[in-house]
Amino acid sequence: MAERQWLVLLGGGHAQLAVLQALARQRPAHVEAVLVTPAPRLVYSGMLPGWLAGHYTEAQCVIALAPLAAAAGVTLRQAAAIGLDAAARTVQLDDGGVLGYDVLSVNTGPVQDPSAWGTAGVPTLRPIEDWLARTTRRLAVAPPRQVVVVGGGAAGFELALAWRHRLGVAAEVAIVTGGTGLLANYPAAVRRLGVRALAERGVRCIEGAAREIASDAVVTVDGRIWAADEIVLATGTVAPRWLQGSGLALAPDGGLVTLPTLQSVSHPEVFAAGDVASRLDQPLPKSGVHAVRAGAVLAANVLGRLAGRAPVPWAAPGRTLNLLSLGERSAIAAWGPLAVQGRWVWRWKDRIDRGFMARHGTGSGPAAT
Ligand SMILES: Cc1cc2nc3c(=O)[nH]c(=O)nc-3n(C[C@H](O)[C@H](O)[C@H](O)COP(=O)(O)OP(=O)(O)OC[C@H]3O[C@@H](n4cnc5c(N)ncnc54)[C@H](O)[C@@H]3O)c2cc1C
């Protein structure tokens, strides 16, 4: 009989869902598995702008992890990792516990670092659970009249337009793009459509970087002050700090460096996927699409390791479809250098997102009206 082995699934992110599903299909009898997650659910960020815009209920945007863990015979531990010792093969948790592992699968996503702005209490988008709760309260009590979104990437762009749709024209909505401009990681055709979409919907596009963020204003590098009663910090994310000092090989960006097999380059019993992982051989943009796509190989290799099978490589797609919602039920599709926009693109995105949720047991009832 095979010796008992401990599998720890750290974070219930997009890729880990595939590991849970694979365990539900074929759970090796000699494996004891634990899923560590601060919340018993995963918020699907792709539908978050649609939730803010009012197209989806909260329930439609979250995946319940408890039923997936139960079906997989995995114990759910509601806690967060605060430290890792790769030599001792242990994970320290914020509830005081320490978990040992034979195989570890990390999919905790990234964090944001508001201290970069020198201001405590700047509300961040991550943890997404906290942002969702805070925004829900805000909408119920006193919807904002002056929103400033800081960060001109896809998330900031979609959220600025979602706020505009939600609040109507009586509110002011602005986006501070950062030094590299709006949708800087996208080709020119997408950027053009993006600038036009903001202008047509009355969202002020402030080209330039923010220098200071207070609770009621954003100051840009040119000294201008933008008053706000709601600030969305949609600037970039960073790797979680608890990886520092773990002994795992880390990239310059702090991410856990993996091989194409999604194994740590320094510790082959550790696997990682999603935004917490970094590839040096093939740097990938941090994106939910890549996290989802890596899931099948993560599952195959984690289970393979427990069964003594050789890992298989993951080839990230060279090009991915990006769909940017525009507040109302319209969206931009970006594929390589090509970009198109329309209501049919939103319906396409809606079908893809609901299909993903349905595969993980979240009902795909009608959109909110
Ligand atoms: C508003 C918005 C819209 C977006 N839209 C898109 C889009 O349309 N397409 C796209 O590709 N990308 C999109 N993104 C980016 C996308 O959210 C991330 O790239 C994606 O979430 C990364 O997936 P992940 O599985 O690595 O991490 P996550 O989705 O963040 O999942 C990580 C999980 O780990 C848990 N966790 C966190 N810390 C710990 C810890 N210490 N211990 C244990 N568990 C922990 C978290 O609670 C979470 O459940 C969007 C982001 C935002 C903010």
The ligand as a Gaussian input file, in Angstrom:
#p B3LYP/6-31G(d) Opt

LIG

0 1
 C      -11.937000      44.278000     -11.668000
 C      -11.036000      43.252000     -12.290000
 C      -11.385000      42.704000     -13.515000
 C      -10.560000      41.759000     -14.107000
 N      -10.948000      41.241000     -15.306000
 C      -10.176000      40.310000     -15.882000
 C      -10.593000      39.725000     -17.119000
 O      -11.652000      40.041000     -17.666000
 N       -9.762000      38.793000     -17.686000
 C       -8.581000      38.430000     -17.087000
 O       -7.873000      37.582000     -17.637000
 N       -8.172000      38.966000     -15.921000
 C       -8.946000      39.889000     -15.303000
 N       -8.527000      40.438000     -14.124000
 C       -7.265000      39.977000     -13.515000
 C       -7.560000      38.747000     -12.696000
 O       -8.381000      39.108000     -11.608000
 C       -6.339000      38.080000     -12.098000
 O       -5.351000      37.951000     -13.060000
 C       -6.761000      36.710000     -11.576000
 O       -7.645000      36.886000     -10.477000
 C       -5.590000      35.866000     -11.124000
 O       -6.102000      34.623000     -10.750000
 P       -5.471000      33.773000      -9.590000
 O       -6.176000      32.468000      -9.625000
 O       -4.004000      33.773000      -9.718000
 O       -5.798000      34.565000      -8.246000
 P       -7.159000      34.974000      -7.563000
 O       -8.272000      35.008000      -8.514000
 O       -6.836000      36.241000      -6.824000
 O       -7.445000      33.821000      -6.519000
 C       -6.609000      33.636000      -5.413000
 C       -7.358000      33.046000      -4.258000
 O       -6.430000      32.831000      -3.192000
 C       -6.918000      33.362000      -1.978000
 N       -5.808000      33.871000      -1.161000
 C       -5.245000      35.092000      -1.189000
 N       -4.258000      35.186000      -0.289000
 C       -4.184000      33.989000       0.328000
 C       -3.348000      33.465000       1.363000
 N       -2.401000      34.205000       1.940000
 N       -3.549000      32.187000       1.761000
 C       -4.497000      31.427000       1.178000
 N       -5.310000      31.877000       0.202000
 C       -5.157000      33.142000      -0.228000
 C       -7.862000      34.482000      -2.394000
 O       -8.857000      34.679000      -1.408000
 C       -8.448000      33.951000      -3.706000
 O       -9.608000      33.200000      -3.473000
 C       -9.348000      41.380000     -13.491000
 C       -8.994000      41.931000     -12.258000
 C       -9.829000      42.842000     -11.654000
 C       -9.430000      43.426000     -10.319000

